[in-house]
Amino acid sequence: MSASPVPGSIRGSEGDLVSVRILTDPRRLEDLLETLATAEFPVNPQLYHHLSRVVVEFPAYACQIDSLRRLVSANGFEEDAIRIRGPLDPVDPDC
């Protein structure tokens, strides 16, 4: 019997499923969504609007994160705007 590498992780044929959060300025939201539309995998984002930022959240497989970081960086977004957490991790309401 093999154990999951991360407690409470969800594993699929492409590896661990993670939750991706990208923080952006509301004025850059359309640019970010257009960038995500060109990703090599389907992105179905949830948007959370705050006063000074928008949180864009969607599921992805861990193996897709490197290409996602390159994609957002190539389109003028900071790589550190991307936050990764396990799908069952508690949600930080400030992110």
C-alpha positions in Angstrom: 0.0 0.0 0.0 1.5 3.3 -1.0 1.0 6.6 0.8 0.2 9.9 -0.7 3.2 12.3 -0.7 1.1 15.0 0.9 -1.5 14.3 3.6 -5.0 14.9 2.2 -3.7 15.3 -1.3 -5.8 14.4 -4.4 -3.8 12.4 -6.9 -4.8 11.9 -10.5 -3.1 10.4 -13.6 -1.1 13.6 -14.0 0.1 13.8 -10.4 -1.2 15.8 -7.4 -4.0 18.3 -7.9 -3.3 21.7 -6.4 -5.1 25.0 -6.1 -3.5 27.9 -7.9 -4.1 31.4 -6.7 -2.9 34.4 -8.6 -3.1 37.9 -7.1 -3.5 40.8 -9.5 -4.4 44.4 -9.7 -8.0 44.9 -10.9 -6.7 46.9 -13.9 -4.7 43.9 -15.0 -7.4 41.3 -14.6 -8.4 41.1 -18.3 -4.7 40.7 -19.3 -4.3 37.9 -16.8 -7.4 36.1 -18.0 -6.2 36.4 -21.6 -2.8 35.0 -20.6 -4.4 32.1 -18.8 -6.6 31.3 -21.8 -3.4 30.5 -23.7 -2.2 27.9 -21.1 -1.5 24.4 -22.3 -4.3 23.1 -20.0 -7.9 24.3 -19.5 -8.3 27.0 -16.8 -11.7 27.6 -15.2 -11.0 30.4 -12.8 -13.0 31.6 -9.8 -12.6 35.4 -9.2 -12.6 37.0 -5.8 -12.7 40.8 -5.9 -11.2 42.8 -3.0 -10.7 46.6 -2.9 -7.1 46.6 -4.1 -6.7 43.3 -5.8 -8.4 40.4 -7.5 -7.7 36.8 -6.6 -7.9 34.3 -9.5 -8.1 30.7 -8.3 -8.3 27.5 -10.2 -7.2 23.8 -10.0 -4.2 22.5 -11.8 -1.9 19.5 -11.6 1.5 20.1 -9.9 3.3 19.1 -13.1 1.7 22.1 -14.9 3.0 24.8 -12.4 6.4 25.4 -14.0 4.9 26.1 -17.4 2.2 28.3 -15.8 5.0 30.3 -14.0 6.8 30.8 -17.3 3.6 31.8 -19.1 2.6 34.5 -16.6 6.2 35.8 -16.4 6.4 36.0 -20.2 3.3 38.1 -20.2 4.5 40.7 -17.6 3.2 39.2 -14.4 5.4 38.5 -11.4 6.0 34.8 -10.7 5.6 35.4 -7.0 2.0 36.4 -7.6 1.3 32.7 -8.0 0.5 30.8 -4.8 0.1 27.1 -4.6 -1.7 25.1 -1.9 -3.2 21.7 -1.6 -6.9 21.4 -2.5 -7.8 20.5 1.0 -5.7 23.1 2.8 -7.5 25.8 4.8 -8.2 28.9 2.8 -6.5 32.1 3.9 -9.2 34.8 3.5 -6.5 37.5 3.1 -5.0 36.0 -0.1 
